Structure formats: structure tokens, C-alpha cells
Amino acid sequence: MKNIILLILLSSIQLFAFKSDVKQIFAFTIYDEKGHGENIQNIRKTVNDYNGICFTKIFLRGSNLNIKPKVMIGNSKGKYVDSEPVYKNKIMIGKIMTYRHLGVEEGLLKIIFRKKLYDARVYVK
């Protein structure tokens, strides 16, 4: 009887162990190595050219359980650099995450988390 209860408990813990609570993910800024950049929240195409190395900052609202979203500009996959938490009324509501892109030419900025596309609206020149 104890084994059955223990088995049920362990199976229910495993079912909810990898559940993330991501509500929204979007890119809000892009900048080059020198720090020159722009806000990309309400635009469809960047004003500046970001060829070579550039950085993007994304906002993740919710909890991602340390699983990092995949951020791509065209064929250039972003490498995670760091993150900082965002608090509202002493409660963490999300994270601002920074990604570094190498060899950027041009293309659509895409954010994918657990095989789901969250943002793909900005074309980077």
C-alpha cells in the first residue's frame, strides 16, 4: 500500500516538474558593439544596419525554469549572455535577457521557446 501511494506521489511530481509559466516573450531593443541601438517594440524594420556582431534584449514575462528561449536573426543564432529579473511590488514578474549574435547579415528576428514562436515581427537590416 505504501509503495502504491509513493508511486502515485512521484508520478504526480514528475508531471508538474517541467511546467513553465511563460505568458509573453518579445524583443524590445537591438544594439551593436559600440552601444548604438534602437527600440524595436513598435517597428517592422530597423533603421540602422546591424551587420557583424549585435546584441538583442528580450523580455520574458512569467517563469521559464531556466530554459532559455532561442533567438535568431536570419541564420544567426543568438548566444545567451545574461539576464536580470524584473520586479513589480516585490514580486518577480519576468526577466530581461541579453543575447549576442555573431555574423549577422539581415533577416527576421525570431524568438522561439519550446518549439513555439513568440515573436517574429521585426526585420533587421
C-alpha positions as a LaTeX table, in Angstrom:
\begin{tabular}{lrrr}
\hline
Residue & $x$ (\AA) & $y$ (\AA) & $z$ (\AA) \\
\hline
Met1 & 0.00 & 0.00 & 0.00 \\
Lys2 & 2.84 & 2.38 & 0.86 \\
Asn3 & 4.52 & 1.59 & $-2.46$ \\
Ile4 & 1.39 & 2.48 & $-4.41$ \\
Ile5 & 0.99 & 5.80 & $-2.62$ \\
Leu6 & 4.66 & 6.58 & $-3.13$ \\
Leu7 & 4.41 & 5.72 & $-6.82$ \\
Ile8 & 1.37 & 7.99 & $-7.26$ \\
Leu9 & 3.16 & 10.82 & $-5.44$ \\
Leu10 & 6.31 & 10.50 & $-7.54$ \\
Ser11 & 4.39 & 10.37 & $-10.81$ \\
Ser12 & 2.40 & 13.50 & $-9.94$ \\
Ile13 & 5.58 & 15.36 & $-9.02$ \\
Gln14 & 7.18 & 14.46 & $-12.34$ \\
Leu15 & 4.16 & 15.65 & $-14.29$ \\
Phe16 & 4.47 & 19.19 & $-12.92$ \\
Ala17 & 8.24 & 19.35 & $-12.57$ \\
Phe18 & 8.91 & 20.75 & $-16.04$ \\
Lys19 & 5.93 & 23.07 & $-16.40$ \\
Ser20 & 6.89 & 26.60 & $-17.33$ \\
Asp21 & 4.56 & 29.54 & $-16.98$ \\
Val22 & 5.60 & 31.82 & $-19.86$ \\
Lys23 & 2.92 & 34.34 & $-20.73$ \\
Gln24 & 4.75 & 36.51 & $-23.25$ \\
Ile25 & 8.18 & 36.94 & $-24.86$ \\
Phe26 & 9.15 & 39.85 & $-27.09$ \\
Ala27 & 12.26 & 41.67 & $-28.29$ \\
Phe28 & 12.45 & 45.33 & $-27.33$ \\
Thr29 & 15.91 & 46.59 & $-28.26$ \\
Ile30 & 18.82 & 45.86 & $-30.56$ \\
Tyr31 & 22.28 & 47.45 & $-30.45$ \\
Asp32 & 25.77 & 47.00 & $-31.90$ \\
Glu33 & 29.14 & 46.52 & $-30.17$ \\
Lys34 & 29.58 & 50.25 & $-29.60$ \\
Gly35 & 26.24 & 50.58 & $-27.84$ \\
His36 & 24.40 & 52.35 & $-30.65$ \\
Gly37 & 20.96 & 50.90 & $-30.98$ \\
Glu38 & 17.26 & 51.42 & $-31.21$ \\
Asn39 & 13.97 & 50.46 & $-29.64$ \\
Ile40 & 12.24 & 47.86 & $-31.84$ \\
Gln41 & 8.95 & 47.46 & $-29.99$ \\
Asn42 & 6.68 & 49.23 & $-32.46$ \\
Ile43 & 8.53 & 48.98 & $-35.77$ \\
Arg44 & 8.64 & 46.46 & $-38.61$ \\
Lys45 & 12.13 & 47.22 & $-39.98$ \\
Thr46 & 15.23 & 48.56 & $-38.22$ \\
Val47 & 16.59 & 51.97 & $-39.18$ \\
Asn48 & 20.29 & 51.09 & $-38.74$ \\
Asp49 & 22.27 & 48.23 & $-40.26$ \\
Tyr50 & 23.46 & 45.60 & $-37.77$ \\
Asn51 & 25.96 & 43.61 & $-39.81$ \\
Gly52 & 28.55 & 41.55 & $-37.93$ \\
Ile53 & 28.09 & 41.43 & $-34.17$ \\
Cys54 & 24.99 & 42.79 & $-32.43$ \\
Phe55 & 23.04 & 42.29 & $-29.22$ \\
Thr56 & 19.31 & 41.91 & $-28.59$ \\
Lys57 & 17.37 & 42.30 & $-25.37$ \\
Ile58 & 14.16 & 40.38 & $-24.87$ \\
Phe59 & 11.55 & 40.49 & $-22.13$ \\
Leu60 & 10.17 & 37.20 & $-20.84$ \\
Arg61 & 7.02 & 37.58 & $-18.72$ \\
Gly62 & 6.44 & 34.60 & $-16.46$ \\
Ser63 & 8.64 & 31.77 & $-15.28$ \\
Asn64 & 10.85 & 29.80 & $-17.66$ \\
Leu65 & 12.52 & 27.38 & $-15.20$ \\
Asn66 & 15.98 & 28.30 & $-16.56$ \\
Ile67 & 15.11 & 27.09 & $-20.06$ \\
Lys68 & 16.40 & 29.72 & $-22.43$ \\
Pro69 & 14.47 & 30.87 & $-25.49$ \\
Lys70 & 16.10 & 30.54 & $-28.90$ \\
Val71 & 16.66 & 33.97 & $-30.51$ \\
Met72 & 17.62 & 34.18 & $-34.18$ \\
Ile73 & 18.29 & 36.97 & $-36.67$ \\
Gly74 & 18.13 & 35.39 & $-40.10$ \\
Asn75 & 20.58 & 32.46 & $-39.89$ \\
Ser76 & 22.48 & 33.84 & $-36.87$ \\
Lys77 & 21.55 & 32.08 & $-33.65$ \\
Gly78 & 21.91 & 34.25 & $-30.55$ \\
Lys79 & 24.07 & 33.17 & $-27.65$ \\
Tyr80 & 22.69 & 33.85 & $-24.17$ \\
Val81 & 24.79 & 36.44 & $-22.28$ \\
Asp82 & 22.93 & 37.35 & $-19.09$ \\
Ser83 & 19.58 & 38.18 & $-17.53$ \\
Glu84 & 18.19 & 40.46 & $-14.88$ \\
Pro85 & 14.91 & 40.00 & $-13.02$ \\
Val86 & 12.04 & 42.48 & $-13.26$ \\
Tyr87 & 10.02 & 43.13 & $-10.10$ \\
Lys88 & 6.63 & 44.73 & $-9.52$ \\
Asn89 & 5.52 & 45.23 & $-5.91$ \\
Lys90 & 8.37 & 42.97 & $-4.72$ \\
Ile91 & 7.13 & 40.09 & $-6.91$ \\
Met92 & 9.23 & 38.90 & $-9.82$ \\
Ile93 & 7.12 & 39.18 & $-12.98$ \\
Gly94 & 9.76 & 38.34 & $-15.58$ \\
Lys95 & 13.30 & 38.68 & $-16.89$ \\
Ile96 & 15.20 & 40.85 & $-19.30$ \\
Met97 & 17.57 & 38.58 & $-21.22$ \\
Thr98 & 20.50 & 39.63 & $-23.40$ \\
Tyr99 & 21.66 & 37.66 & $-26.44$ \\
Arg100 & 24.78 & 38.13 & $-28.60$ \\
His101 & 24.59 & 37.45 & $-32.34$ \\
Leu102 & 27.67 & 36.77 & $-34.47$ \\
Gly103 & 27.80 & 37.09 & $-38.25$ \\
Val104 & 24.51 & 38.90 & $-38.68$ \\
Glu105 & 23.69 & 39.87 & $-42.27$ \\
Glu106 & 19.96 & 40.54 & $-42.38$ \\
Gly107 & 16.76 & 38.72 & $-41.65$ \\
Leu108 & 13.74 & 38.36 & $-39.43$ \\
Leu109 & 14.25 & 38.41 & $-35.67$ \\
Lys110 & 12.55 & 35.30 & $-34.24$ \\
Ile111 & 12.06 & 34.18 & $-30.65$ \\
Ile112 & 11.21 & 30.50 & $-30.14$ \\
Phe113 & 10.52 & 28.89 & $-26.77$ \\
Arg114 & 9.73 & 25.16 & $-26.53$ \\
Lys115 & 9.01 & 24.91 & $-30.26$ \\
Lys116 & 6.50 & 27.78 & $-30.11$ \\
Leu117 & 7.10 & 31.05 & $-31.99$ \\
Tyr118 & 6.56 & 34.04 & $-29.70$ \\
Asp119 & 7.90 & 36.98 & $-31.73$ \\
Ala120 & 8.75 & 37.41 & $-35.42$ \\
Arg121 & 7.75 & 40.90 & $-36.42$ \\
Val122 & 10.99 & 42.90 & $-36.88$ \\
Tyr123 & 13.19 & 42.69 & $-39.96$ \\
Val124 & 16.83 & 43.51 & $-39.10$ \\
Lys125 & 18.88 & 45.18 & $-41.84$ \\
\hline
\end{tabular}
